[in-house]
């Protein structure tokens, strides 16, 4: 019983470390994509970069669904 709790504790710690790293990587990739993408209007790029920076993960998810996914 105690061994099972130890394994769950280790998995929990790994998840607590891995999830923020993966989310930050996703945020960084969306920021890079936005900065390198050609927009019709230069102010669109500035607005999207500000949205991604100020809203962090939420802004990156919004950008992904509004812009990046639309390009596919």
PyMOL Python script that loads the backbone (N, CA, C, O; Angstrom):
from pymol import cmd

cmd.read_pdbstr("""\
ATOM      1  N   UNK A   1       0.823  -1.199   0.000  1.00  0.00           N
ATOM      2  CA  UNK A   1       0.000   0.000   0.000  1.00  0.00           C
ATOM      3  C   UNK A   1       0.857   1.249   0.000  1.00  0.00           C
ATOM      4  O   UNK A   1       0.571   2.197  -0.731  1.00  0.00           O
ATOM      5  N   UNK A   2       1.913   1.263   0.816  1.00  0.00           N
ATOM      6  CA  UNK A   2       2.777   2.436   0.894  1.00  0.00           C
ATOM      7  C   UNK A   2       3.592   2.590  -0.386  1.00  0.00           C
ATOM      8  O   UNK A   2       3.872   3.711  -0.810  1.00  0.00           O
ATOM      9  N   UNK A   3       3.978   1.466  -1.010  1.00  0.00           N
ATOM     10  CA  UNK A   3       4.728   1.544  -2.266  1.00  0.00           C
ATOM     11  C   UNK A   3       3.881   2.191  -3.354  1.00  0.00           C
ATOM     12  O   UNK A   3       4.397   2.967  -4.160  1.00  0.00           O
ATOM     13  N   UNK A   4       2.609   1.886  -3.386  1.00  0.00           N
ATOM     14  CA  UNK A   4       1.711   2.490  -4.365  1.00  0.00           C
ATOM     15  C   UNK A   4       1.595   3.989  -4.178  1.00  0.00           C
ATOM     16  O   UNK A   4       1.522   4.735  -5.155  1.00  0.00           O
ATOM     17  N   UNK A   5       1.577   4.436  -2.936  1.00  0.00           N
ATOM     18  CA  UNK A   5       1.525   5.870  -2.667  1.00  0.00           C
ATOM     19  C   UNK A   5       2.811   6.559  -3.091  1.00  0.00           C
ATOM     20  O   UNK A   5       2.776   7.703  -3.545  1.00  0.00           O
ATOM     21  N   UNK A   6       3.936   5.889  -2.951  1.00  0.00           N
ATOM     22  CA  UNK A   6       5.215   6.449  -3.378  1.00  0.00           C
ATOM     23  C   UNK A   6       5.266   6.653  -4.874  1.00  0.00           C
ATOM     24  O   UNK A   6       5.762   7.671  -5.356  1.00  0.00           O
ATOM     25  N   UNK A   7       4.746   5.672  -5.615  1.00  0.00           N
ATOM     26  CA  UNK A   7       4.709   5.777  -7.071  1.00  0.00           C
ATOM     27  C   UNK A   7       3.788   6.915  -7.486  1.00  0.00           C
ATOM     28  O   UNK A   7       4.123   7.687  -8.385  1.00  0.00           O
ATOM     29  N   UNK A   8       2.625   7.028  -6.839  1.00  0.00           N
ATOM     30  CA  UNK A   8       1.708   8.125  -7.149  1.00  0.00           C
ATOM     31  C   UNK A   8       2.328   9.473  -6.828  1.00  0.00           C
ATOM     32  O   UNK A   8       2.127  10.441  -7.562  1.00  0.00           O
ATOM     33  N   UNK A   9       3.073   9.542  -5.750  1.00  0.00           N
ATOM     34  CA  UNK A   9       3.740  10.786  -5.387  1.00  0.00           C
ATOM     35  C   UNK A   9       4.780  11.175  -6.432  1.00  0.00           C
ATOM     36  O   UNK A   9       4.870  12.339  -6.822  1.00  0.00           O
ATOM     37  N   UNK A  10       5.556  10.206  -6.880  1.00  0.00           N
ATOM     38  CA  UNK A  10       6.562  10.472  -7.912  1.00  0.00           C
ATOM     39  C   UNK A  10       5.899  10.911  -9.208  1.00  0.00           C
ATOM     40  O   UNK A  10       6.359  11.862  -9.839  1.00  0.00           O
ATOM     41  N   UNK A  11       4.828  10.240  -9.617  1.00  0.00           N
ATOM     42  CA  UNK A  11       4.110  10.629 -10.832  1.00  0.00           C
ATOM     43  C   UNK A  11       3.513  12.027 -10.694  1.00  0.00           C
ATOM     44  O   UNK A  11       3.525  12.809 -11.644  1.00  0.00           O
ATOM     45  N   UNK A  12       2.998  12.332  -9.519  1.00  0.00           N
ATOM     46  CA  UNK A  12       2.441  13.662  -9.274  1.00  0.00           C
ATOM     47  C   UNK A  12       3.497  14.743  -9.378  1.00  0.00           C
ATOM     48  O   UNK A  12       3.247  15.803  -9.952  1.00  0.00           O
ATOM     49  N   UNK A  13       4.666  14.490  -8.834  1.00  0.00           N
ATOM     50  CA  UNK A  13       5.761  15.464  -8.913  1.00  0.00           C
ATOM     51  C   UNK A  13       6.211  15.645 -10.357  1.00  0.00           C
ATOM     52  O   UNK A  13       6.471  16.766 -10.794  1.00  0.00           O
ATOM     53  N   UNK A  14       6.302  14.544 -11.098  1.00  0.00           N
ATOM     54  CA  UNK A  14       6.694  14.630 -12.511  1.00  0.00           C
ATOM     55  C   UNK A  14       5.674  15.458 -13.285  1.00  0.00           C
ATOM     56  O   UNK A  14       6.055  16.299 -14.100  1.00  0.00           O
ATOM     57  N   UNK A  15       4.391  15.234 -13.042  1.00  0.00           N
ATOM     58  CA  UNK A  15       3.357  16.014 -13.728  1.00  0.00           C
ATOM     59  C   UNK A  15       3.407  17.484 -13.339  1.00  0.00           C
ATOM     60  O   UNK A  15       3.201  18.357 -14.182  1.00  0.00           O
ATOM     61  N   UNK A  16       3.678  17.763 -12.073  1.00  0.00           N
ATOM     62  CA  UNK A  16       3.765  19.149 -11.624  1.00  0.00           C
ATOM     63  C   UNK A  16       4.940  19.879 -12.259  1.00  0.00           C
ATOM     64  O   UNK A  16       4.928  21.106 -12.357  1.00  0.00           O
ATOM     65  N   UNK A  17       5.934  19.150 -12.681  1.00  0.00           N
ATOM     66  CA  UNK A  17       7.077  19.758 -13.363  1.00  0.00           C
ATOM     67  C   UNK A  17       6.853  19.797 -14.874  1.00  0.00           C
ATOM     68  O   UNK A  17       7.155  20.803 -15.517  1.00  0.00           O
ATOM     69  N   UNK A  18       6.330  18.721 -15.444  1.00  0.00           N
ATOM     70  CA  UNK A  18       6.209  18.594 -16.898  1.00  0.00           C
ATOM     71  C   UNK A  18       5.132  19.500 -17.486  1.00  0.00           C
ATOM     72  O   UNK A  18       5.349  20.112 -18.531  1.00  0.00           O
ATOM     73  N   UNK A  19       3.987  19.596 -16.840  1.00  0.00           N
ATOM     74  CA  UNK A  19       2.885  20.373 -17.409  1.00  0.00           C
ATOM     75  C   UNK A  19       3.244  21.851 -17.567  1.00  0.00           C
ATOM     76  O   UNK A  19       3.027  22.400 -18.647  1.00  0.00           O
ATOM     77  N   UNK A  20       3.784  22.522 -16.543  1.00  0.00           N
ATOM     78  CA  UNK A  20       4.167  23.927 -16.762  1.00  0.00           C
ATOM     79  C   UNK A  20       5.246  24.112 -17.833  1.00  0.00           C
ATOM     80  O   UNK A  20       5.235  25.106 -18.559  1.00  0.00           O
ATOM     81  N   UNK A  21       6.170  23.163 -17.933  1.00  0.00           N
ATOM     82  CA  UNK A  21       7.201  23.262 -18.970  1.00  0.00           C
ATOM     83  C   UNK A  21       6.576  23.142 -20.351  1.00  0.00           C
ATOM     84  O   UNK A  21       6.915  23.907 -21.254  1.00  0.00           O
ATOM     85  N   UNK A  22       5.665  22.188 -20.525  1.00  0.00           N
ATOM     86  CA  UNK A  22       5.004  22.010 -21.824  1.00  0.00           C
ATOM     87  C   UNK A  22       4.125  23.206 -22.183  1.00  0.00           C
ATOM     88  O   UNK A  22       4.088  23.624 -23.340  1.00  0.00           O
ATOM     89  N   UNK A  23       3.423  23.754 -21.202  1.00  0.00           N
ATOM     90  CA  UNK A  23       2.586  24.926 -21.464  1.00  0.00           C
ATOM     91  C   UNK A  23       3.436  26.143 -21.826  1.00  0.00           C
ATOM     92  O   UNK A  23       3.067  26.916 -22.710  1.00  0.00           O
ATOM     93  N   UNK A  24       4.557  26.314 -21.155  1.00  0.00           N
ATOM     94  CA  UNK A  24       5.447  27.430 -21.481  1.00  0.00           C
ATOM     95  C   UNK A  24       6.069  27.250 -22.858  1.00  0.00           C
ATOM     96  O   UNK A  24       6.263  28.228 -23.580  1.00  0.00           O
ATOM     97  N   UNK A  25       6.383  26.023 -23.230  1.00  0.00           N
ATOM     98  CA  UNK A  25       6.904  25.748 -24.566  1.00  0.00           C
ATOM     99  C   UNK A  25       5.855  26.066 -25.632  1.00  0.00           C
ATOM    100  O   UNK A  25       6.174  26.661 -26.662  1.00  0.00           O
ATOM    101  N   UNK A  26       4.602  25.669 -25.384  1.00  0.00           N
ATOM    102  CA  UNK A  26       3.510  25.992 -26.306  1.00  0.00           C
ATOM    103  C   UNK A  26       3.378  27.503 -26.440  1.00  0.00           C
ATOM    104  O   UNK A  26       3.225  28.013 -27.551  1.00  0.00           O
ATOM    105  N   UNK A  27       3.435  28.234 -25.313  1.00  0.00           N
ATOM    106  CA  UNK A  27       3.336  29.692 -25.325  1.00  0.00           C
ATOM    107  C   UNK A  27       4.451  30.295 -26.167  1.00  0.00           C
ATOM    108  O   UNK A  27       4.206  31.184 -26.983  1.00  0.00           O
ATOM    109  N   UNK A  28       5.673  29.814 -25.969  1.00  0.00           N
ATOM    110  CA  UNK A  28       6.820  30.328 -26.707  1.00  0.00           C
ATOM    111  C   UNK A  28       6.693  30.046 -28.201  1.00  0.00           C
ATOM    112  O   UNK A  28       7.014  30.907 -29.020  1.00  0.00           O
ATOM    113  N   UNK A  29       6.231  28.860 -28.564  1.00  0.00           N
ATOM    114  CA  UNK A  29       6.052  28.519 -29.980  1.00  0.00           C
ATOM    115  C   UNK A  29       4.997  29.401 -30.636  1.00  0.00           C
ATOM    116  O   UNK A  29       5.171  29.815 -31.782  1.00  0.00           O
ATOM    117  N   UNK A  30       3.909  29.696 -29.934  1.00  0.00           N
ATOM    118  CA  UNK A  30       2.876  30.576 -30.484  1.00  0.00           C
ATOM    119  C   UNK A  30       3.393  32.004 -30.619  1.00  0.00           C
ATOM    120  O   UNK A  30       3.054  32.697 -31.579  1.00  0.00           O
ATOM    121  N   UNK A  31       4.203  32.446 -29.675  1.00  0.00           N
ATOM    122  CA  UNK A  31       4.788  33.782 -29.747  1.00  0.00           C
ATOM    123  C   UNK A  31       5.748  33.886 -30.929  1.00  0.00           C
ATOM    124  O   UNK A  31       5.727  34.881 -31.655  1.00  0.00           O
ATOM    125  N   UNK A  32       6.579  32.881 -31.128  1.00  0.00           N
ATOM    126  CA  UNK A  32       7.500  32.865 -32.268  1.00  0.00           C
ATOM    127  C   UNK A  32       6.727  32.813 -33.577  1.00  0.00           C
ATOM    128  O   UNK A  32       7.065  33.517 -34.529  1.00  0.00           O
ATOM    129  N   UNK A  33       5.690  31.981 -33.629  1.00  0.00           N
ATOM    130  CA  UNK A  33       4.876  31.883 -34.841  1.00  0.00           C
ATOM    131  C   UNK A  33       4.237  33.226 -35.176  1.00  0.00           C
ATOM    132  O   UNK A  33       4.217  33.641 -36.335  1.00  0.00           O
ATOM    133  N   UNK A  34       3.720  33.894 -34.167  1.00  0.00           N
ATOM    134  CA  UNK A  34       3.083  35.188 -34.379  1.00  0.00           C
ATOM    135  C   UNK A  34       4.096  36.225 -34.851  1.00  0.00           C
ATOM    136  O   UNK A  34       3.802  37.018 -35.746  1.00  0.00           O
ATOM    137  N   UNK A  35       5.272  36.222 -34.262  1.00  0.00           N
ATOM    138  CA  UNK A  35       6.293  37.206 -34.619  1.00  0.00           C
ATOM    139  C   UNK A  35       6.834  37.004 -36.031  1.00  0.00           C
ATOM    140  O   UNK A  35       7.273  37.962 -36.668  1.00  0.00           O
ATOM    141  N   UNK A  36       6.808  35.770 -36.523  1.00  0.00           N
ATOM    142  CA  UNK A  36       7.352  35.493 -37.851  1.00  0.00           C
ATOM    143  C   UNK A  36       6.283  35.449 -38.936  1.00  0.00           C
ATOM    144  O   UNK A  36       6.614  35.415 -40.121  1.00  0.00           O
ATOM    145  N   UNK A  37       5.011  35.450 -38.555  1.00  0.00           N
ATOM    146  CA  UNK A  37       3.916  35.364 -39.527  1.00  0.00           C
ATOM    147  C   UNK A  37       3.715  36.715 -40.203  1.00  0.00           C
ATOM    148  O   UNK A  37       3.855  37.766 -39.578  1.00  0.00           O
ATOM    149  N   UNK A  38       3.386  36.668 -41.481  1.00  0.00           N
ATOM    150  CA  UNK A  38       3.054  37.883 -42.225  1.00  0.00           C
ATOM    151  C   UNK A  38       1.561  38.163 -42.079  1.00  0.00           C
ATOM    152  O   UNK A  38       0.731  37.355 -42.496  1.00  0.00           O
ATOM    153  N   UNK A  39       1.225  39.290 -41.496  1.00  0.00           N
ATOM    154  CA  UNK A  39      -0.160  39.719 -41.363  1.00  0.00           C
ATOM    155  C   UNK A  39      -0.458  40.751 -42.443  1.00  0.00           C
ATOM    156  O   UNK A  39       0.458  41.379 -42.975  1.00  0.00           O
ATOM    157  N   UNK A  40      -1.740  40.927 -42.768  1.00  0.00           N
ATOM    158  CA  UNK A  40      -2.133  41.936 -43.758  1.00  0.00           C
ATOM    159  C   UNK A  40      -1.811  43.333 -43.257  1.00  0.00           C
ATOM    160  O   UNK A  40      -1.398  44.203 -44.024  1.00  0.00           O
ATOM    161  N   UNK A  41      -2.003  43.536 -41.962  1.00  0.00           N
ATOM    162  CA  UNK A  41      -1.772  44.847 -41.362  1.00  0.00           C
ATOM    163  C   UNK A  41      -0.752  44.697 -40.234  1.00  0.00           C
ATOM    164  O   UNK A  41      -0.831  43.755 -39.445  1.00  0.00           O
ATOM    165  N   UNK A  42       0.196  45.616 -40.158  1.00  0.00           N
ATOM    166  CA  UNK A  42       1.249  45.526 -39.138  1.00  0.00           C
ATOM    167  C   UNK A  42       0.676  45.645 -37.730  1.00  0.00           C
ATOM    168  O   UNK A  42       1.226  45.064 -36.795  1.00  0.00           O
ATOM    169  N   UNK A  43      -0.416  46.386 -37.561  1.00  0.00           N
ATOM    170  CA  UNK A  43      -1.005  46.527 -36.226  1.00  0.00           C
ATOM    171  C   UNK A  43      -1.603  45.210 -35.744  1.00  0.00           C
ATOM    172  O   UNK A  43      -1.676  44.972 -34.538  1.00  0.00           O
ATOM    173  N   UNK A  44      -2.031  44.351 -36.671  1.00  0.00           N
ATOM    174  CA  UNK A  44      -2.540  43.032 -36.277  1.00  0.00           C
ATOM    175  C   UNK A  44      -1.455  42.225 -35.564  1.00  0.00           C
ATOM    176  O   UNK A  44      -1.711  41.583 -34.546  1.00  0.00           O
ATOM    177  N   UNK A  45      -0.244  42.269 -36.113  1.00  0.00           N
ATOM    178  CA  UNK A  45       0.866  41.538 -35.506  1.00  0.00           C
ATOM    179  C   UNK A  45       1.149  42.071 -34.101  1.00  0.00           C
ATOM    180  O   UNK A  45       1.339  41.290 -33.169  1.00  0.00           O
ATOM    181  N   UNK A  46       1.177  43.380 -33.947  1.00  0.00           N
ATOM    182  CA  UNK A  46       1.452  43.982 -32.642  1.00  0.00           C
ATOM    183  C   UNK A  46       0.372  43.600 -31.640  1.00  0.00           C
ATOM    184  O   UNK A  46       0.672  43.254 -30.497  1.00  0.00           O
ATOM    185  N   UNK A  47      -0.881  43.662 -32.069  1.00  0.00           N
ATOM    186  CA  UNK A  47      -1.993  43.309 -31.175  1.00  0.00           C
ATOM    187  C   UNK A  47      -1.901  41.854 -30.747  1.00  0.00           C
ATOM    188  O   UNK A  47      -2.061  41.546 -29.566  1.00  0.00           O
ATOM    189  N   UNK A  48      -1.643  40.951 -31.697  1.00  0.00           N
ATOM    190  CA  UNK A  48      -1.559  39.533 -31.350  1.00  0.00           C
ATOM    191  C   UNK A  48      -0.373  39.236 -30.429  1.00  0.00           C
ATOM    192  O   UNK A  48      -0.487  38.422 -29.513  1.00  0.00           O
ATOM    193  N   UNK A  49       0.748  39.887 -30.668  1.00  0.00           N
ATOM    194  CA  UNK A  49       1.903  39.692 -29.777  1.00  0.00           C
ATOM    195  C   UNK A  49       1.560  40.162 -28.372  1.00  0.00           C
ATOM    196  O   UNK A  49       1.897  39.491 -27.396  1.00  0.00           O
ATOM    197  N   UNK A  50       0.894  41.305 -28.256  1.00  0.00           N
ATOM    198  CA  UNK A  50       0.487  41.795 -26.933  1.00  0.00           C
ATOM    199  C   UNK A  50      -0.509  40.852 -26.266  1.00  0.00           C
ATOM    200  O   UNK A  50      -0.428  40.609 -25.062  1.00  0.00           O
ATOM    201  N   UNK A  51      -1.446  40.324 -27.045  1.00  0.00           N
ATOM    202  CA  UNK A  51      -2.423  39.372 -26.490  1.00  0.00           C
ATOM    203  C   UNK A  51      -1.709  38.142 -25.946  1.00  0.00           C
ATOM    204  O   UNK A  51      -2.008  37.683 -24.844  1.00  0.00           O
ATOM    205  N   UNK A  52      -0.771  37.611 -26.715  1.00  0.00           N
ATOM    206  CA  UNK A  52      -0.047  36.411 -26.281  1.00  0.00           C
ATOM    207  C   UNK A  52       0.807  36.702 -25.048  1.00  0.00           C
ATOM    208  O   UNK A  52       0.853  35.895 -24.119  1.00  0.00           O
ATOM    209  N   UNK A  53       1.476  37.842 -25.036  1.00  0.00           N
ATOM    210  CA  UNK A  53       2.341  38.167 -23.891  1.00  0.00           C
ATOM    211  C   UNK A  53       1.525  38.447 -22.636  1.00  0.00           C
ATOM    212  O   UNK A  53       1.848  37.942 -21.561  1.00  0.00           O
ATOM    213  N   UNK A  54       0.473  39.245 -22.763  1.00  0.00           N
ATOM    214  CA  UNK A  54      -0.280  39.659 -21.575  1.00  0.00           C
ATOM    215  C   UNK A  54      -1.188  38.564 -21.015  1.00  0.00           C
ATOM    216  O   UNK A  54      -1.416  38.504 -19.806  1.00  0.00           O
ATOM    217  N   UNK A  55      -1.704  37.701 -21.885  1.00  0.00           N
ATOM    218  CA  UNK A  55      -2.618  36.656 -21.420  1.00  0.00           C
ATOM    219  C   UNK A  55      -1.938  35.289 -21.288  1.00  0.00           C
ATOM    220  O   UNK A  55      -2.578  34.306 -20.915  1.00  0.00           O
ATOM    221  N   UNK A  56      -0.677  35.236 -21.590  1.00  0.00           N
ATOM    222  CA  UNK A  56       0.164  34.039 -21.496  1.00  0.00           C
ATOM    223  C   UNK A  56      -0.511  32.824 -22.137  1.00  0.00           C
ATOM    224  O   UNK A  56      -0.748  32.842 -23.345  1.00  0.00           O
ATOM    225  N   UNK A  57      -0.823  31.791 -21.395  1.00  0.00           N
ATOM    226  CA  UNK A  57      -1.353  30.545 -21.968  1.00  0.00           C
ATOM    227  C   UNK A  57      -2.706  30.777 -22.638  1.00  0.00           C
ATOM    228  O   UNK A  57      -2.961  30.258 -23.724  1.00  0.00           O
ATOM    229  N   UNK A  58      -3.562  31.549 -21.996  1.00  0.00           N
ATOM    230  CA  UNK A  58      -4.885  31.826 -22.569  1.00  0.00           C
ATOM    231  C   UNK A  58      -4.723  32.555 -23.906  1.00  0.00           C
ATOM    232  O   UNK A  58      -5.405  32.225 -24.876  1.00  0.00           O
ATOM    233  N   UNK A  59      -3.838  33.530 -23.961  1.00  0.00           N
ATOM    234  CA  UNK A  59      -3.585  34.253 -25.207  1.00  0.00           C
ATOM    235  C   UNK A  59      -3.019  33.347 -26.287  1.00  0.00           C
ATOM    236  O   UNK A  59      -3.376  33.477 -27.458  1.00  0.00           O
ATOM    237  N   UNK A  60      -2.135  32.426 -25.903  1.00  0.00           N
ATOM    238  CA  UNK A  60      -1.561  31.488 -26.869  1.00  0.00           C
ATOM    239  C   UNK A  60      -2.623  30.546 -27.422  1.00  0.00           C
ATOM    240  O   UNK A  60      -2.619  30.235 -28.614  1.00  0.00           O
ATOM    241  N   UNK A  61      -3.525  30.095 -26.569  1.00  0.00           N
ATOM    242  CA  UNK A  61      -4.615  29.211 -27.019  1.00  0.00           C
ATOM    243  C   UNK A  61      -5.557  29.977 -27.952  1.00  0.00           C
ATOM    244  O   UNK A  61      -5.973  29.449 -28.983  1.00  0.00           O
ATOM    245  N   UNK A  62      -5.891  31.209 -27.596  1.00  0.00           N
ATOM    246  CA  UNK A  62      -6.747  32.035 -28.456  1.00  0.00           C
ATOM    247  C   UNK A  62      -6.078  32.229 -29.813  1.00  0.00           C
ATOM    248  O   UNK A  62      -6.725  32.081 -30.850  1.00  0.00           O
ATOM    249  N   UNK A  63      -4.801  32.557 -29.814  1.00  0.00           N
ATOM    250  CA  UNK A  63      -4.065  32.739 -31.071  1.00  0.00           C
ATOM    251  C   UNK A  63      -4.070  31.444 -31.887  1.00  0.00           C
ATOM    252  O   UNK A  63      -4.278  31.473 -33.100  1.00  0.00           O
ATOM    253  N   UNK A  64      -3.844  30.321 -31.226  1.00  0.00           N
ATOM    254  CA  UNK A  64      -3.811  29.030 -31.933  1.00  0.00           C
ATOM    255  C   UNK A  64      -5.127  28.772 -32.663  1.00  0.00           C
ATOM    256  O   UNK A  64      -5.129  28.411 -33.840  1.00  0.00           O
ATOM    257  N   UNK A  65      -6.235  28.957 -31.966  1.00  0.00           N
ATOM    258  CA  UNK A  65      -7.522  28.646 -32.590  1.00  0.00           C
ATOM    259  C   UNK A  65      -7.987  29.737 -33.562  1.00  0.00           C
ATOM    260  O   UNK A  65      -8.675  29.433 -34.537  1.00  0.00           O
ATOM    261  N   UNK A  66      -7.629  30.983 -33.315  1.00  0.00           N
ATOM    262  CA  UNK A  66      -8.099  32.064 -34.178  1.00  0.00           C
ATOM    263  C   UNK A  66      -7.252  32.232 -35.424  1.00  0.00           C
ATOM    264  O   UNK A  66      -7.785  32.573 -36.480  1.00  0.00           O
ATOM    265  N   UNK A  67      -5.951  32.003 -35.337  1.00  0.00           N
ATOM    266  CA  UNK A  67      -5.055  32.294 -36.457  1.00  0.00           C
ATOM    267  C   UNK A  67      -4.355  31.035 -36.982  1.00  0.00           C
ATOM    268  O   UNK A  67      -4.500  30.681 -38.152  1.00  0.00           O
ATOM    269  N   UNK A  68      -3.621  30.383 -36.137  1.00  0.00           N
ATOM    270  CA  UNK A  68      -2.763  29.278 -36.591  1.00  0.00           C
ATOM    271  C   UNK A  68      -3.579  28.118 -37.140  1.00  0.00           C
ATOM    272  O   UNK A  68      -3.242  27.579 -38.195  1.00  0.00           O
ATOM    273  N   UNK A  69      -4.619  27.730 -36.468  1.00  0.00           N
ATOM    274  CA  UNK A  69      -5.416  26.587 -36.924  1.00  0.00           C
ATOM    275  C   UNK A  69      -6.165  26.921 -38.211  1.00  0.00           C
ATOM    276  O   UNK A  69      -6.436  26.035 -39.020  1.00  0.00           O
ATOM    277  N   UNK A  70      -6.493  28.170 -38.397  1.00  0.00           N
ATOM    278  CA  UNK A  70      -7.207  28.607 -39.593  1.00  0.00           C
ATOM    279  C   UNK A  70      -6.341  28.464 -40.838  1.00  0.00           C
ATOM    280  O   UNK A  70      -6.861  28.263 -41.936  1.00  0.00           O
ATOM    281  N   UNK A  71      -5.013  28.566 -40.675  1.00  0.00           N
ATOM    282  CA  UNK A  71      -4.095  28.481 -41.817  1.00  0.00           C
ATOM    283  C   UNK A  71      -3.991  27.095 -42.401  1.00  0.00           C
ATOM    284  O   UNK A  71      -3.592  26.959 -43.558  1.00  0.00           O
ATOM    285  N   UNK A  72      -4.329  26.069 -41.667  1.00  0.00           N
ATOM    286  CA  UNK A  72      -4.160  24.686 -42.143  1.00  0.00           C
ATOM    287  C   UNK A  72      -5.089  24.341 -43.247  1.00  0.00           C
ATOM    288  O   UNK A  72      -5.063  23.217 -43.747  1.00  0.00           O
TER     289      UNK A  72
END
""", "prot")
cmd.dss("prot")
cmd.show_as("cartoon", "prot")
cmd.util.cbc("prot")
cmd.orient("prot")
